[in-house]
């Protein structure tokens, strides 16, 4: 599984219905599972982003599809970053020479 960091900002709809944010997070976890992925962790944050998540998906295309679907729900706008663990980074550096 590939790992992703997901930076999220509430839309006007999302902030208007902020009382539902924890329930929406649970729904997002189910959505990710329906795409063959998982929501590893989610944090509500202060600063540039309203939430920061960590998710696993089988591949970039699946992650992209899940993020599009999440955005279609209208509560958040995701920015997705592909993340590499130590082992993956060792392999990348080794390939680079």
Secondary structure, DSSP 8 states (H G I E B T S, - for coil): -EEEEEEEEE-HHHHHTGGGHHHHHHHHHHHHHHTT-EEEEEEE-SSS-SEEEEEEESSHHHHHHHHHHHHHTSSEEEEEEEE--HHHHHHHHHHH-
